[in-house]
Amino acid sequence: MVRARCQGLREQQMGGYKKVYCKERKLEEGCKVISIDEDAPYPDCCPKIECGYSF
């Protein structure tokens, strides 16, 4: 599964960006993906938990 380097921001979905959600726990306002990299470390928004994409 592709992991995303994302940042927890309290912003609505913008063009070109996707909201992500955590499998293990919900995020307060969701995250905004700032870059997608298969070799990226776990996202800052949910440490040690893989994120999925919500379109």
N, CA, C and O atoms as a CHARMM CRD file, in Angstrom:
* protein
*
  220
    1    1 MET  N      0.85200  -1.19900   0.00000 PROA 1      0.00000
    2    1 MET  CA     0.00000   0.00000   0.00000 PROA 1      0.00000
    3    1 MET  C      0.88300   1.24200   0.00000 PROA 1      0.00000
    4    1 MET  O      1.88500   1.30400   0.71300 PROA 1      0.00000
    5    2 VAL  N      0.51000   2.20700  -0.78800 PROA 2      0.00000
    6    2 VAL  CA     1.29100   3.43200  -0.87300 PROA 2      0.00000
    7    2 VAL  C      1.09200   4.26500   0.38600 PROA 2      0.00000
    8    2 VAL  O     -0.03500   4.50000   0.82100 PROA 2      0.00000
    9    3 ARG  N      2.19100   4.70000   0.95300 PROA 3      0.00000
   10    3 ARG  CA     2.11100   5.57700   2.11400 PROA 3      0.00000
   11    3 ARG  C      2.29100   7.01700   1.65700 PROA 3      0.00000
   12    3 ARG  O      3.02200   7.28400   0.70300 PROA 3      0.00000
   13    4 ALA  N      1.63700   7.92300   2.32300 PROA 4      0.00000
   14    4 ALA  CA     1.68700   9.32400   1.90800 PROA 4      0.00000
   15    4 ALA  C      2.33500  10.16900   2.98700 PROA 4      0.00000
   16    4 ALA  O      2.12800   9.95100   4.18100 PROA 4      0.00000
   17    5 ARG  N      3.11600  11.12800   2.55100 PROA 5      0.00000
   18    5 ARG  CA     3.67200  12.11700   3.47600 PROA 5      0.00000
   19    5 ARG  C      2.64200  13.22800   3.56000 PROA 5      0.00000
   20    5 ARG  O      2.49500  14.01900   2.62800 PROA 5      0.00000
   21    6 CYS  N      1.93200  13.28700   4.67200 PROA 6      0.00000
   22    6 CYS  CA     0.82100  14.23100   4.75300 PROA 6      0.00000
   23    6 CYS  C      0.95200  15.11100   5.97700 PROA 6      0.00000
   24    6 CYS  O      1.75300  14.83700   6.87100 PROA 6      0.00000
   25    7 GLN  N      0.17700  16.14600   6.01100 PROA 7      0.00000
   26    7 GLN  CA     0.25900  17.14000   7.07300 PROA 7      0.00000
   27    7 GLN  C     -1.14000  17.42900   7.57700 PROA 7      0.00000
   28    7 GLN  O     -2.04900  17.66100   6.78000 PROA 7      0.00000
   29    8 GLY  N     -1.32800  17.41700   8.90000 PROA 8      0.00000
   30    8 GLY  CA    -2.63700  17.66900   9.47800 PROA 8      0.00000
   31    8 GLY  C     -2.96800  19.15100   9.40900 PROA 8      0.00000
   32    8 GLY  O     -2.39700  19.95600  10.14500 PROA 8      0.00000
   33    9 LEU  N     -3.88100  19.50600   8.53100 PROA 9      0.00000
   34    9 LEU  CA    -4.27200  20.90200   8.37900 PROA 9      0.00000
   35    9 LEU  C     -5.78300  21.00800   8.46500 PROA 9      0.00000
   36    9 LEU  O     -6.50400  20.15100   7.95500 PROA 9      0.00000
   37   10 ARG  N     -6.25400  22.05400   9.10800 PROA 10     0.00000
   38   10 ARG  CA    -7.68800  22.25600   9.21800 PROA 10     0.00000
   39   10 ARG  C     -8.16400  23.05400   8.01100 PROA 10     0.00000
   40   10 ARG  O     -8.54500  24.21900   8.12700 PROA 10     0.00000
   41   11 GLU  N     -8.13400  22.40900   6.85500 PROA 11     0.00000
   42   11 GLU  CA    -8.56500  23.06800   5.62800 PROA 11     0.00000
   43   11 GLU  C     -9.45700  22.13000   4.84600 PROA 11     0.00000
   44   11 GLU  O     -9.35900  20.90900   4.97100 PROA 11     0.00000
   45   12 GLN  N    -10.32200  22.70500   4.04400 PROA 12     0.00000
   46   12 GLN  CA   -11.18100  21.88800   3.21300 PROA 12     0.00000
   47   12 GLN  C    -10.39000  21.36800   2.02300 PROA 12     0.00000
   48   12 GLN  O     -9.28800  21.84400   1.74900 PROA 12     0.00000
   49   13 GLN  N    -10.94500  20.39700   1.32100 PROA 13     0.00000
   50   13 GLN  CA   -10.25800  19.81300   0.18300 PROA 13     0.00000
   51   13 GLN  C    -10.06200  20.85600  -0.90900 PROA 13     0.00000
   52   13 GLN  O    -10.97600  21.60700  -1.25000 PROA 13     0.00000
   53   14 MET  N     -8.85800  20.88400  -1.44400 PROA 14     0.00000
   54   14 MET  CA    -8.53100  21.84100  -2.49200 PROA 14     0.00000
   55   14 MET  C     -8.21600  21.08900  -3.77400 PROA 14     0.00000
   56   14 MET  O     -7.95500  19.88600  -3.74200 PROA 14     0.00000
   57   15 GLY  N     -8.23800  21.77900  -4.88600 PROA 15     0.00000
   58   15 GLY  CA    -7.94400  21.14800  -6.16600 PROA 15     0.00000
   59   15 GLY  C     -6.54600  20.56800  -6.18200 PROA 15     0.00000
   60   15 GLY  O     -5.58700  21.24400  -5.80700 PROA 15     0.00000
   61   16 GLY  N     -6.41900  19.32100  -6.61400 PROA 16     0.00000
   62   16 GLY  CA    -5.11400  18.69300  -6.68200 PROA 16     0.00000
   63   16 GLY  C     -4.69800  18.01200  -5.38700 PROA 16     0.00000
   64   16 GLY  O     -3.67900  17.32200  -5.33500 PROA 16     0.00000
   65   17 TYR  N     -5.50400  18.21400  -4.33300 PROA 17     0.00000
   66   17 TYR  CA    -5.17800  17.57800  -3.06900 PROA 17     0.00000
   67   17 TYR  C     -6.26100  16.58000  -2.70300 PROA 17     0.00000
   68   17 TYR  O     -7.41700  16.71800  -3.10400 PROA 17     0.00000
   69   18 LYS  N     -5.87200  15.57700  -1.94000 PROA 18     0.00000
   70   18 LYS  CA    -6.82300  14.56100  -1.50300 PROA 18     0.00000
   71   18 LYS  C     -6.80500  14.49300   0.01700 PROA 18     0.00000
   72   18 LYS  O     -5.74800  14.57600   0.64200 PROA 18     0.00000
   73   19 LYS  N     -7.97900  14.34300   0.59800 PROA 19     0.00000
   74   19 LYS  CA    -8.01700  14.11500   2.03100 PROA 19     0.00000
   75   19 LYS  C     -7.64400  12.66700   2.31000 PROA 19     0.00000
   76   19 LYS  O     -7.95000  11.77700   1.51700 PROA 19     0.00000
   77   20 VAL  N     -6.99000  12.43600   3.42400 PROA 20     0.00000
   78   20 VAL  CA    -6.62900  11.07400   3.79700 PROA 20     0.00000
   79   20 VAL  C     -7.23800  10.76200   5.14700 PROA 20     0.00000
   80   20 VAL  O     -7.50700  11.65500   5.95000 PROA 20     0.00000
   81   21 TYR  N     -7.44900   9.48700   5.38100 PROA 21     0.00000
   82   21 TYR  CA    -7.97500   9.06400   6.66900 PROA 21     0.00000
   83   21 TYR  C     -7.10500   7.94300   7.19800 PROA 21     0.00000
   84   21 TYR  O     -6.44500   7.24700   6.42700 PROA 21     0.00000
   85   22 CYS  N     -7.10100   7.76600   8.49700 PROA 22     0.00000
   86   22 CYS  CA    -6.31000   6.71300   9.09800 PROA 22     0.00000
   87   22 CYS  C     -7.17300   5.48900   9.33000 PROA 22     0.00000
   88   22 CYS  O     -8.33000   5.59800   9.73700 PROA 22     0.00000
   89   23 LYS  N     -6.60500   4.32700   9.07100 PROA 23     0.00000
   90   23 LYS  CA    -7.34600   3.09600   9.28800 PROA 23     0.00000
   91   23 LYS  C     -7.61000   2.86300  10.77200 PROA 23     0.00000
   92   23 LYS  O     -8.70200   2.43500  11.14800 PROA 23     0.00000
   93   24 GLU  N     -6.63000   3.13700  11.60900 PROA 24     0.00000
   94   24 GLU  CA    -6.71300   2.76700  13.01000 PROA 24     0.00000
   95   24 GLU  C     -7.43900   3.80600  13.86800 PROA 24     0.00000
   96   24 GLU  O     -8.03300   3.46200  14.89000 PROA 24     0.00000
   97   25 ARG  N     -7.39200   5.05900  13.45900 PROA 25     0.00000
   98   25 ARG  CA    -8.07800   6.09000  14.22900 PROA 25     0.00000
   99   25 ARG  C     -8.45100   7.24300  13.31700 PROA 25     0.00000
  100   25 ARG  O     -7.80500   7.48400  12.29800 PROA 25     0.00000
  101   26 LYS  N     -9.50800   7.95400  13.70300 PROA 26     0.00000
  102   26 LYS  CA    -9.96500   9.07400  12.88200 PROA 26     0.00000
  103   26 LYS  C     -9.12600  10.31200  13.17600 PROA 26     0.00000
  104   26 LYS  O     -8.55400  10.46200  14.25600 PROA 26     0.00000
  105   27 LEU  N     -9.07100  11.18300  12.19300 PROA 27     0.00000
  106   27 LEU  CA    -8.37900  12.45900  12.36400 PROA 27     0.00000
  107   27 LEU  C     -9.41300  13.51800  12.69100 PROA 27     0.00000
  108   27 LEU  O    -10.57400  13.40100  12.30100 PROA 27     0.00000
  109   28 GLU  N     -8.99400  14.55400  13.40800 PROA 28     0.00000
  110   28 GLU  CA    -9.92700  15.58700  13.82100 PROA 28     0.00000
  111   28 GLU  C    -10.58000  16.26100  12.62300 PROA 28     0.00000
  112   28 GLU  O    -11.80400  16.36500  12.55100 PROA 28     0.00000
  113   29 GLU  N     -9.75200  16.72000  11.67700 PROA 29     0.00000
  114   29 GLU  CA   -10.28700  17.43500  10.52500 PROA 29     0.00000
  115   29 GLU  C     -9.81300  16.81600   9.21700 PROA 29     0.00000
  116   29 GLU  O    -10.10600  17.32500   8.13500 PROA 29     0.00000
  117   30 GLY  N     -9.07300  15.70700   9.32700 PROA 30     0.00000
  118   30 GLY  CA    -8.49600  15.10500   8.12600 PROA 30     0.00000
  119   30 GLY  C     -7.13800  15.70300   7.82800 PROA 30     0.00000
  120   30 GLY  O     -6.70100  16.64600   8.48800 PROA 30     0.00000
  121   31 CYS  N     -6.47600  15.14800   6.83300 PROA 31     0.00000
  122   31 CYS  CA    -5.14700  15.61500   6.46400 PROA 31     0.00000
  123   31 CYS  C     -5.14000  16.02900   5.01400 PROA 31     0.00000
  124   31 CYS  O     -5.97200  15.59500   4.21700 PROA 31     0.00000
  125   32 LYS  N     -4.19300  16.87000   4.68700 PROA 32     0.00000
  126   32 LYS  CA    -3.99800  17.24000   3.29400 PROA 32     0.00000
  127   32 LYS  C     -2.69700  16.61400   2.82300 PROA 32     0.00000
  128   32 LYS  O     -1.65600  16.77700   3.46000 PROA 32     0.00000
  129   33 VAL  N     -2.75700  15.89400   1.70200 PROA 33     0.00000
  130   33 VAL  CA    -1.56500  15.25100   1.17800 PROA 33     0.00000
  131   33 VAL  C     -0.67100  16.30600   0.54000 PROA 33     0.00000
  132   33 VAL  O     -1.10400  17.04300  -0.34500 PROA 33     0.00000
  133   34 ILE  N      0.57700  16.37300   0.99400 PROA 34     0.00000
  134   34 ILE  CA     1.50300  17.33900   0.41400 PROA 34     0.00000
  135   34 ILE  C      2.46000  16.66200  -0.56000 PROA 34     0.00000
  136   34 ILE  O      3.02600  17.32300  -1.43100 PROA 34     0.00000
  137   35 SER  N      2.64900  15.34100  -0.42100 PROA 35     0.00000
  138   35 SER  CA     3.43700  14.61800  -1.40000 PROA 35     0.00000
  139   35 SER  C      3.17900  13.13400  -1.23100 PROA 35     0.00000
  140   35 SER  O      2.93800  12.65800  -0.12200 PROA 35     0.00000
  141   36 ILE  N      3.22900  12.40500  -2.33700 PROA 36     0.00000
  142   36 ILE  CA     3.00700  10.97000  -2.29500 PROA 36     0.00000
  143   36 ILE  C      4.29400  10.26900  -2.69000 PROA 36     0.00000
  144   36 ILE  O      4.84100  10.51200  -3.76600 PROA 36     0.00000
  145   37 ASP  N      4.77000   9.40200  -1.81600 PROA 37     0.00000
  146   37 ASP  CA     6.03400   8.72800  -2.06900 PROA 37     0.00000
  147   37 ASP  C      5.95800   7.33400  -1.46700 PROA 37     0.00000
  148   37 ASP  O      5.72000   7.18300  -0.26800 PROA 37     0.00000
  149   38 GLU  N      6.15900   6.31600  -2.29400 PROA 38     0.00000
  150   38 GLU  CA     6.07400   4.94400  -1.80600 PROA 38     0.00000
  151   38 GLU  C      7.12200   4.65900  -0.74600 PROA 38     0.00000
  152   38 GLU  O      6.91800   3.80700   0.11900 PROA 38     0.00000
  153   39 ASP  N      8.24400   5.36500  -0.80800 PROA 39     0.00000
  154   39 ASP  CA     9.31700   5.14000   0.15600 PROA 39     0.00000
  155   39 ASP  C      9.29600   6.14800   1.29600 PROA 39     0.00000
  156   39 ASP  O     10.22000   6.21000   2.10600 PROA 39     0.00000
  157   40 ALA  N      8.23400   6.93000   1.34600 PROA 40     0.00000
  158   40 ALA  CA     8.14900   7.96300   2.37200 PROA 40     0.00000
  159   40 ALA  C      7.94700   7.34800   3.74700 PROA 40     0.00000
  160   40 ALA  O      7.39900   6.25100   3.85500 PROA 40     0.00000
  161   41 PRO  N      8.37800   8.03100   4.79400 PROA 41     0.00000
  162   41 PRO  CA     8.10700   7.57000   6.16200 PROA 41     0.00000
  163   41 PRO  C      6.61700   7.68000   6.45300 PROA 41     0.00000
  164   41 PRO  O      5.85000   8.22100   5.65600 PROA 41     0.00000
  165   42 TYR  N      6.22400   7.16000   7.60100 PROA 42     0.00000
  166   42 TYR  CA     4.80900   7.24000   7.95800 PROA 42     0.00000
  167   42 TYR  C      4.38200   8.70000   8.06000 PROA 42     0.00000
  168   42 TYR  O      5.18200   9.55800   8.43500 PROA 42     0.00000
  169   43 PRO  N      3.13200   8.98100   7.73000 PROA 43     0.00000
  170   43 PRO  CA     2.64200  10.35500   7.73000 PROA 43     0.00000
  171   43 PRO  C      2.69700  10.99800   9.11500 PROA 43     0.00000
  172   43 PRO  O      2.50100  10.33100  10.13100 PROA 43     0.00000
  173   44 ASP  N      2.96300  12.28700   9.13700 PROA 44     0.00000
  174   44 ASP  CA     3.00700  13.02100  10.39600 PROA 44     0.00000
  175   44 ASP  C      1.63700  13.06000  11.05400 PROA 44     0.00000
  176   44 ASP  O      1.53100  13.14500  12.27800 PROA 44     0.00000
  177   45 CYS  N      0.58100  12.99800  10.23300 PROA 45     0.00000
  178   45 CYS  CA    -0.76000  13.13200  10.76300 PROA 45     0.00000
  179   45 CYS  C     -1.17800  11.91300  11.56800 PROA 45     0.00000
  180   45 CYS  O     -2.03300  12.01100  12.44800 PROA 45     0.00000
  181   46 CYS  N     -0.58600  10.77600  11.27400 PROA 46     0.00000
  182   46 CYS  CA    -0.92900   9.57800  12.02500 PROA 46     0.00000
  183   46 CYS  C      0.30000   8.69100  12.11300 PROA 46     0.00000
  184   46 CYS  O      0.45300   7.77400  11.30500 PROA 46     0.00000
  185   47 PRO  N      1.17300   8.93800  13.06700 PROA 47     0.00000
  186   47 PRO  CA     2.43900   8.22300  13.17600 PROA 47     0.00000
  187   47 PRO  C      2.24100   6.72100  13.26900 PROA 47     0.00000
  188   47 PRO  O      1.35700   6.24300  13.98000 PROA 47     0.00000
  189   48 LYS  N      3.07200   5.98000  12.54300 PROA 48     0.00000
  190   48 LYS  CA     3.09100   4.53200  12.59000 PROA 48     0.00000
  191   48 LYS  C      1.78000   3.90300  12.11000 PROA 48     0.00000
  192   48 LYS  O      1.55600   2.71200  12.32300 PROA 48     0.00000
  193   49 ILE  N      0.92300   4.68000  11.47200 PROA 49     0.00000
  194   49 ILE  CA    -0.33400   4.14900  10.94800 PROA 49     0.00000
  195   49 ILE  C     -0.45300   4.54400   9.49000 PROA 49     0.00000
  196   49 ILE  O     -0.28400   5.71400   9.14600 PROA 49     0.00000
  197   50 GLU  N     -0.74300   3.57000   8.62600 PROA 50     0.00000
  198   50 GLU  CA    -0.88300   3.89200   7.21600 PROA 50     0.00000
  199   50 GLU  C     -2.17300   4.64100   6.97400 PROA 50     0.00000
  200   50 GLU  O     -3.18200   4.39200   7.63300 PROA 50     0.00000
  201   51 CYS  N     -2.13300   5.56100   6.02400 PROA 51     0.00000
  202   51 CYS  CA    -3.32000   6.33400   5.68800 PROA 51     0.00000
  203   51 CYS  C     -3.91400   5.81000   4.38600 PROA 51     0.00000
  204   51 CYS  O     -3.20400   5.28600   3.52800 PROA 51     0.00000
  205   52 GLY  N     -5.21200   5.96000   4.25900 PROA 52     0.00000
  206   52 GLY  CA    -5.88900   5.66800   3.01000 PROA 52     0.00000
  207   52 GLY  C     -6.36900   6.97200   2.41300 PROA 52     0.00000
  208   52 GLY  O     -6.30900   8.02400   3.04900 PROA 52     0.00000
  209   53 TYR  N     -6.84600   6.89000   1.18200 PROA 53     0.00000
  210   53 TYR  CA    -7.26800   8.10400   0.50500 PROA 53     0.00000
  211   53 TYR  C     -8.77800   8.19800   0.46800 PROA 53     0.00000
  212   53 TYR  O     -9.46300   7.20800   0.20800 PROA 53     0.00000
  213   54 SER  N     -9.30000   9.39100   0.72900 PROA 54     0.00000
  214   54 SER  CA   -10.73400   9.63200   0.68400 PROA 54     0.00000
  215   54 SER  C    -10.99900  10.65600  -0.40100 PROA 54     0.00000
  216   54 SER  O    -10.55100  11.79800  -0.30000 PROA 54     0.00000
  217   55 PHE  N    -11.71900  10.26200  -1.43200 PROA 55     0.00000
  218   55 PHE  CA   -11.92400  11.15600  -2.57200 PROA 55     0.00000
  219   55 PHE  C    -13.25800  11.87300  -2.45400 PROA 55     0.00000
  220   55 PHE  O    -13.60900  12.67000  -3.32400 PROA 55     0.00000
